[in-house]
């Protein structure tokens, strides 16, 4: 009995000794791996993380073009555009019978650029002018006219292009420099005028240039 216990005790001691030796060997291997730069846990993934840096996407809307893309035929940085409220208007008889000469000047202290297109003249809500054909004029109108002080712009108003008789007659008109301008100027005419298919020319720097040939 004592021999069996002694033998068993010897085997247990040997097994414990072998297990301790194996554990010591594994620990030494782990220490060697760590010393060589290894890690006992997986490295954190960096895939996709660098995409938020924006290094390939530029500044994201910081364009320096500003508003320079839009065309502008006015002199750069010179005056505001003329609105109806910036101008004083008069209407007088033209040198051509049946025509009316519309004049526009900048109000005191105002300097502005008047677009050379035809103004809109209203005899009533149902009677408004159309632009007189540019190809029938003696010369093309300027794109813009600079108005200040005594400088004057001229347009010729033709109340009755058809020369029809018995049409409605008017003694007043409303004028606006542009259909998009919500302001109008009320003007008295130098008489009573029959109106039918009324037309008005573009603005010109001289009364003679704004007057179409009578036909």
C-alpha positions as CSV (number, residue, x, y, z in Angstrom):
1,X,0.0,0.0,0.0
2,X,2.8,2.4,0.9
3,X,4.5,1.5,-2.4
4,X,1.4,2.4,-4.4
5,X,1.0,5.7,-2.6
6,X,4.6,6.5,-3.1
7,X,4.5,5.7,-6.7
8,X,1.3,7.8,-7.1
9,X,2.8,10.7,-5.3
10,X,5.8,10.5,-7.5
11,X,3.6,10.6,-10.6
12,X,1.6,13.6,-9.3
13,X,4.8,15.5,-8.5
14,X,6.2,14.8,-12.0
15,X,2.9,15.9,-13.6
16,X,2.8,19.1,-11.7
17,X,6.4,19.8,-12.5
18,X,5.8,19.1,-16.2
19,X,2.7,21.4,-16.2
20,X,4.7,24.2,-14.6
21,X,7.5,23.8,-17.1
22,X,5.0,24.0,-20.0
23,X,3.4,27.1,-18.6
24,X,6.8,28.7,-18.2
25,X,7.7,28.0,-21.8
26,X,4.4,29.5,-23.1
27,X,4.9,32.6,-21.1
28,X,8.4,33.0,-22.4
29,X,7.1,32.7,-26.0
30,X,4.5,35.4,-25.3
31,X,7.1,37.7,-23.8
32,X,9.3,37.2,-26.9
33,X,6.4,38.1,-29.2
34,X,5.7,41.2,-27.3
35,X,9.3,42.2,-27.4
36,X,9.3,41.8,-31.1
37,X,6.4,44.3,-31.5
38,X,3.5,41.9,-31.6
39,X,0.2,42.4,-29.8
40,X,-2.0,40.0,-27.9
41,X,-5.2,41.6,-29.3
42,X,-6.2,42.3,-33.0
43,X,-5.3,45.8,-34.3
44,X,-8.3,48.2,-34.6
45,X,-9.4,48.5,-38.3
46,X,-8.7,51.9,-40.0
47,X,-10.5,51.1,-43.2
48,X,-12.8,53.9,-44.3
49,X,-11.8,56.3,-41.5
50,X,-9.6,58.5,-43.6
51,X,-12.5,59.3,-46.0
52,X,-13.8,62.0,-43.6
53,X,-10.6,64.1,-43.9
54,X,-11.7,65.5,-47.3
55,X,-8.2,65.6,-48.6
56,X,-9.4,64.7,-52.1
57,X,-12.6,66.8,-52.1
58,X,-11.3,70.3,-52.0
59,X,-12.9,73.0,-49.8
60,X,-16.5,72.0,-50.4
61,X,-18.2,75.1,-51.9
62,X,-15.7,77.8,-51.2
63,X,-15.7,78.9,-54.8
64,X,-14.3,82.4,-55.3
65,X,-16.2,83.1,-58.5
66,X,-18.7,85.1,-56.6
67,X,-21.2,86.8,-58.9
68,X,-18.9,87.5,-61.8
69,X,-20.4,84.8,-64.0
70,X,-23.4,87.0,-64.9
71,X,-22.9,89.3,-67.9
72,X,-23.1,93.0,-67.4
73,X,-22.7,95.5,-70.3
74,X,-22.8,98.5,-68.0
75,X,-19.5,100.1,-67.1
76,X,-18.1,98.1,-64.2
77,X,-18.8,99.8,-60.8
78,X,-20.4,102.9,-62.4
79,X,-23.7,104.1,-61.1
80,X,-26.9,102.2,-60.3
81,X,-29.5,101.2,-62.8
82,X,-32.2,103.9,-63.3
83,X,-35.6,103.0,-61.9
84,X,-38.8,104.9,-62.7
85,X,-38.6,106.7,-59.3
86,X,-35.1,107.9,-60.1
87,X,-36.3,109.9,-63.1
88,X,-38.4,113.0,-64.1
89,X,-40.4,112.6,-67.3
90,X,-42.0,115.0,-69.7
91,X,-44.1,114.5,-72.8
92,X,-44.3,117.0,-75.6
93,X,-45.3,117.1,-79.3
94,X,-42.7,115.7,-81.6
95,X,-41.6,117.4,-84.8
96,X,-43.6,114.7,-86.6
97,X,-47.4,115.3,-86.5
98,X,-49.1,112.6,-84.3
99,X,-45.9,111.6,-82.6
100,X,-45.0,112.4,-79.0
101,X,-41.5,112.9,-77.6
102,X,-40.9,111.5,-74.1
103,X,-37.9,112.9,-72.2
104,X,-36.3,111.4,-69.1
105,X,-33.8,113.1,-66.7
106,X,-32.2,111.9,-63.5
107,X,-33.6,113.5,-60.4
108,X,-31.4,116.0,-58.5
109,X,-28.4,114.2,-56.9
110,X,-29.0,110.9,-58.8
111,X,-26.6,109.4,-61.3
112,X,-27.7,106.2,-63.0
113,X,-27.6,104.0,-66.0
114,X,-30.8,103.8,-68.1
115,X,-31.2,100.6,-70.2
116,X,-31.6,101.5,-73.8
117,X,-34.7,99.3,-74.3
118,X,-38.1,100.7,-74.9
119,X,-40.1,101.9,-71.9
120,X,-43.6,100.7,-71.2
121,X,-46.3,103.2,-71.7
122,X,-49.9,102.6,-70.5
123,X,-52.9,104.6,-71.7
124,X,-55.1,102.3,-69.6
125,X,-55.1,98.8,-68.4
126,X,-56.3,97.7,-71.8
127,X,-54.2,100.0,-73.9
128,X,-50.4,99.6,-73.6
129,X,-47.6,100.2,-76.1
130,X,-45.4,97.7,-77.8
131,X,-41.7,98.3,-78.7
132,X,-41.3,100.0,-82.1
133,X,-39.3,97.7,-84.4
134,X,-35.6,98.4,-83.9
135,X,-34.8,97.5,-87.6
136,X,-37.0,100.5,-88.7
137,X,-35.0,103.0,-86.8
138,X,-32.2,105.1,-88.3
139,X,-29.6,103.8,-85.9
140,X,-29.5,101.2,-83.1
141,X,-30.0,102.3,-79.6
142,X,-27.2,102.3,-77.0
143,X,-27.2,99.5,-74.5
144,X,-27.2,102.0,-71.6
145,X,-27.4,105.8,-71.2
146,X,-25.7,107.5,-68.3
147,X,-28.1,110.1,-66.8
148,X,-27.1,112.8,-64.4
149,X,-27.6,116.5,-64.2
150,X,-29.1,117.9,-67.4
151,X,-28.3,114.8,-69.5
152,X,-31.6,113.7,-71.2
153,X,-32.8,110.4,-72.8
154,X,-35.5,110.5,-75.5
155,X,-38.1,108.0,-76.8
156,X,-40.8,108.7,-79.3
157,X,-44.3,107.6,-78.6
158,X,-46.7,106.8,-81.5
159,X,-50.2,106.6,-80.1
160,X,-51.9,105.5,-83.3
161,X,-49.7,103.4,-85.6
162,X,-52.7,102.3,-87.8
163,X,-54.1,105.8,-88.2
164,X,-57.5,104.4,-87.4
165,X,-60.4,106.8,-86.8
166,X,-63.0,106.6,-84.0
167,X,-60.6,104.9,-81.6
168,X,-60.5,105.8,-77.8
169,X,-58.8,109.1,-77.0
170,X,-56.6,109.7,-74.0
171,X,-55.1,112.7,-72.3
172,X,-52.8,110.9,-69.8
173,X,-50.4,108.1,-69.7
174,X,-48.4,106.1,-67.2
175,X,-44.8,105.3,-67.9
176,X,-42.3,102.8,-66.4
177,X,-38.8,102.2,-67.5
178,X,-39.2,98.4,-67.4
179,X,-42.1,96.0,-67.2
180,X,-40.4,94.5,-64.0
181,X,-40.5,97.9,-62.3
182,X,-43.6,98.2,-60.1
183,X,-43.4,102.0,-60.1
184,X,-45.1,104.2,-62.7
185,X,-45.0,107.9,-63.4
186,X,-48.3,109.6,-64.4
187,X,-47.9,112.1,-67.2
188,X,-50.3,114.6,-68.8
189,X,-50.3,114.6,-72.6
190,X,-50.2,117.9,-74.5
191,X,-53.6,117.2,-75.9
192,X,-56.1,114.4,-76.6
193,X,-54.8,111.5,-78.7
194,X,-56.6,108.7,-80.4
195,X,-54.9,105.4,-79.5
196,X,-54.7,102.2,-81.6
197,X,-51.7,99.8,-81.6
198,X,-49.5,102.4,-79.9
199,X,-45.8,101.9,-80.0
200,X,-42.7,103.5,-78.4
201,X,-39.1,103.5,-79.5
202,X,-36.1,102.7,-77.3
203,X,-34.3,105.4,-75.4
204,X,-31.8,107.5,-77.4
205,X,-29.4,110.3,-76.4
206,X,-30.9,112.7,-79.0
207,X,-34.5,113.5,-80.0
208,X,-33.6,113.2,-83.7
209,X,-32.3,109.7,-83.3
210,X,-35.4,108.6,-81.4
211,X,-37.8,109.7,-84.1
212,X,-38.8,107.1,-86.7
213,X,-39.3,108.2,-90.3
214,X,-43.0,109.1,-90.8
215,X,-44.7,106.7,-93.2
